[in-house]
Amino acid sequence: MAPSLLARTLPATSRTLLRAPRTPRTPPVQARFNSDDAAVKAKLNSIAAKARVVKTLPDFSMANKVCLVTGAARGLGNEFCRAFIQSGCTSLAIVDLKEEEAEHAAEELIKAACVDSEMEPSDYRVIGVGCDVSSELSVQQAFRRVMDTYGRVDSVVASAGIVENYSAFDYPFDRIKRLYDINVHGAFFTAREAARNMIPQGGGSVVLVASMSANIVNIPQPQTPYNAAKAAVKHMAASLGVEWAKKGVRVNTLSPGYMLTKLTRTILAHDQELKKTWESLTPMGRMGEPEDLAGAIVFLASDASRFMTGAEIRVDGGYCII
Ligand SMILES: NC(=O)c1ccc[n+]([C@@H]2O[C@H](COP(=O)([O-])OP(=O)(O)OC[C@H]3O[C@@H](n4cnc5c(N)ncnc54)[C@H](O)[C@@H]3O)[C@@H](O)[C@H]2O)c1
């Protein structure tokens, strides 16, 4: 049997401890039945016990995959790492601007993964790597470190990114340039280095984190360069997906809507009313939690999406459809 077929996700208890859900979930099986019948309760308890170790479609497993995520010391990138670990990944590189923060995030991730699980810290090889994605040399050095450590890289996510809100007339050019250097060129350097290393090993999956802003114009805050940068990232993924389609490297885009992370909290800190506005513009009536992206990132990074390239998945509470 192929190693991936043996893989299963961690028990439900470990998943809960990695990150307690902050949004209401479907109530447990027992809560949906209103019966005092002891036999019914016993049956439900036995189903619940069996469900503690859930087998999922093997293609979603991240076991035996080496993953690299940029911008992963915090925010969405960090959540993507958690999702990979929860799906069986044990070899992972957390890439971020400051090496100490990346290393600290790696330690925290291992600690969380071992809580209430049969896994030991030594079962994981998670490293923190300092890298400025706007520098091609820095990205090349980060990939070299990962290749020296693991010998291969299978799934790469380019999540490092920044946003700023200036009207077009007020936006200083040096800041516009910095935004494009990180959000556009950083994604390109990451994807190109990923493909350079993946092609000789037979392929891999690259996910570029764009935004719903690649498809719509956010209101009321002005952010033209960010929106244009994210549209560039989306079309970059499509173009690279075609360029490398026959070489086994798939490139797709994940486009989140408004998610609660440091990036958005910084904007909201200056404008309490803005959150209400964003929520009212979102059909589902709320901002997303980072873990709302877990299913989509595992799908794109894993073999479950093996016939998909150049595509975009939007996870935005319905924002773009109205
Ligand atoms: N939060 C949202 O609502 C939202 C919505 C749509 C898209 N996005 C996109 O998701 C991605 C992640 O956003 P987030 O909310 O997690 O942001 P965040 O600010 O919480 O985290 C971004 C991470 O990227 C790192 N980073 C910044 N510049 C870097 C550089 N030059 N080199 C390496 N690392 C760098 C930061 O240190 C940080 O750890 C970004 O590309 C963002 O545009 C976010």
The ligand as an ORCA input file, in Angstrom:
! r2SCAN-3c Opt
* xyz 0 1
  N      -6.111     39.051      6.504
  C      -6.905     39.262      5.476
  O      -8.046     39.709      5.604
  C      -6.445     38.903      4.085
  C      -7.403     38.884      3.074
  C      -7.013     38.564      1.784
  C      -5.695     38.270      1.526
  N      -4.786     38.306      2.535
  C      -3.409     37.986      2.185
  O      -2.976     36.900      2.981
  C      -1.580     36.998      3.188
  C      -1.291     36.894      4.671
  O      -1.948     37.960      5.333
  P      -2.116     37.959      6.926
  O      -3.463     38.496      7.203
  O      -1.700     36.659      7.472
  O      -1.037     39.080      7.289
  P      -0.148     39.233      8.625
  O       0.339     40.638      8.587
  O      -0.880     38.755      9.822
  O       1.066     38.226      8.344
  C       1.926     38.436      7.258
  C       3.253     37.762      7.530
  O       4.105     38.024      6.411
  C       5.378     38.398      6.919
  N       6.076     39.255      5.954
  C       5.802     40.541      5.620
  N       6.702     40.983      4.729
  C       7.564     39.968      4.496
  C       8.708     39.818      3.695
  N       9.185     40.833      2.945
  N       9.360     38.620      3.685
  C       8.916     37.591      4.443
  N       7.834     37.678      5.245
  C       7.170     38.860      5.268
  C       5.095     39.148      8.211
  O       6.256     39.189      9.046
  C       3.959     38.314      8.782
  O       4.421     37.243      9.575
  C      -1.130     38.313      2.558
  O      -0.604     38.051      1.284
  C      -2.422     39.099      2.464
  O      -2.397     40.045      1.427
  C      -5.128     38.617      3.811
*
